[in-house]
Amino acid sequence: MPFARRPCTAWQGPRPVVRLGRTVLTYRSCLHWSVAAAAAAVVLLGAGAVVGLVLPLGAAAVVVVLVWLLAALRVLRLDAACPAPGGGPGPGGAGLREPRRPKPHPPAGVVGLPLPDGGKSGAAALA
């Protein structure tokens, strides 16, 4: 796949750029993709100025920058670290209970099979 997204050689995970309360804008791309997008936009704007087609090539530069923004930046909403003062589940799924142990008797409506009559039982009965 020639267009497959490959991670950077020194990928450190998404890096926060701007934080507004619980909302964080993170940068999740490599520096060389940012440089390539900026270079493409500058080339398009320069070519538009030289040729005299500033509006179409300027629009193409805007499209390149918007595609880079969509690919490189991500808006995340962080969860609260502690429950609200009114209650609610704590961090780490503390509101979920452990699975219960099975009841000692089978539920109603289950058909029980009778045990075979004979003195043999256990592994010796299978032989």
Order of alpha helices (4+ residues) and beta strands (2+ residues): beta-beta-alpha-alpha-beta-alpha
